[in-house]
Amino acid sequence: MSWFHYPSLLGILLAATLPALPQRYAPLAVGIALHLLLDFSLQSRWATTKATNRRALLVHSATAGFLPLVGLGLAANNPGLALVGGLMGFVSHLAVDSQDKFGLPRWPGLAVDQAAHLAVIVAVFCCIEQAC
């Protein structure tokens, strides 16, 4: 198994723990699990060309940025904020991934990239928590 599959496995494990989590944190776990699954396991070879292919970057940002935050908002039973969160996820994913790992080597670049994506998910979760 390639290292690229480990985040997807982590997403599956996180999704499997949802019933055991306190209900308050379930939306955050949904958002993170969906992000890990969509950002890694559903990437085709075409999607990995996003550094040079604008359409691939838009499609990837729509799936790995928009959908996890919509899932987070729906899991929090807040459809209005789900849409706003999804749009924030799309725009932020587009901005982060357009930086192509911030010019860093493979592992440090991946770590910074994922930290930025996860920070947005946590920020949207905190906004939803304040609105509930």
N, C-alpha and C positions, 0 to 999 in steps of 0.2 A: 504494500500500500504506500502511495506517495504521501509526502508531508502535506500536500495540498488537500488531502482528504481529512486531516485531523480537525480543522475547524468545523467541517460539516458534521463529523461525529460528535463533537462537543455540542453543536446545535441540537442534534437528535437527543443526546443525553439530557440537555437542559429542558427540551420539550417533554421528555419522559418524566421529569421531576415536577412538572406543573401541579399535579394533584397534591403533592406534599408541601408545596410552597404556601406561605400565608397569602390569602387572597389579595392583599394589598400589593404584593410584589409580582403577582402573576402577569399583569400587562407588561412589565419590564422584561420578564423572562420570555414572553411571547415575542417582543420586539427584537431582543438579542438573538433568540433561537432562529427566528425567520431571517435575520440579517446574516447569521453565520451560514445557514443553509443556502440562501439565495446568492450570497456573495461568492461562495466557493463551489458548491456542488452543481449549480445550474449554469455555470459559466462554460460556454462552448469555446472552441478554438477561435471562432469568429469574435466572440465577446472579449477575448483577451487581446484583440487588436485595438482596444479602445483608446490607446495612447495615440494612434494614428488615424483611427476611423471614427469620425464624429457621430455617425449613426449608431455604431456599436456602443459608444459611450452613453448616448441618450437611452438606448434600450436597457443597457446594464443599470443605469441610474434609476430607471423606472422600476425595474424588478428588485434590485438590491437596496434601493434607497426609499422609494415610495411605499412598496408593499409592507415591509416590516413595521413602519410607523403607522400605517393604516391598521394593521393587525394589533398593534399596541393600543391604539385609541379604541378600537372595537372591543378588545378584551377589557378595557377600562369602562365599557358601556358608555362611551362618549363619541357618538358618530360625527358630530360637528368638529370636534378637535381631532378626530381620526383623519379627516380630510386635510385639515391645516397641518397636522403632523406629517402626513404623507407628502404634502408639497414641500415642507421643510426638509424632509428626508431626501426627496428627489434633488432639490437644489444643492443641498450640502454634499450629497454623494457625487453629484456632477462636479462640484467645485474641488472636492478632495481628489477624486480620481483623475481629474484633468491635470493635476500636478504630477502625475506619473511617479508616485512614491517620493515626491519632494526631492528628486535627484539623489536619493540615498541608495546605497547598495541593497541587495535583495532583502535580507532579514531585517535590518534597521528600517528600511523603507516600508516593508510590510507592517511592522510594529507601529510605526507612526501613522500609517494609513488606517489601520484598524482602530487605533486609539482615537483618532479623529471621528470615525464613524460611530464608535461606541459612545463617545462623549455627546454626540448629537442625540442618540437614542435616550441616554440618561437625562439630558436636558429636556427633551420633549416629555418624558415620563414625569419629571418634576413639575413641568407646566401643567400637565393633565392632573396631577395630584393636587395642585393648588386650586384648580378650577372645579374639582369634584366636591 
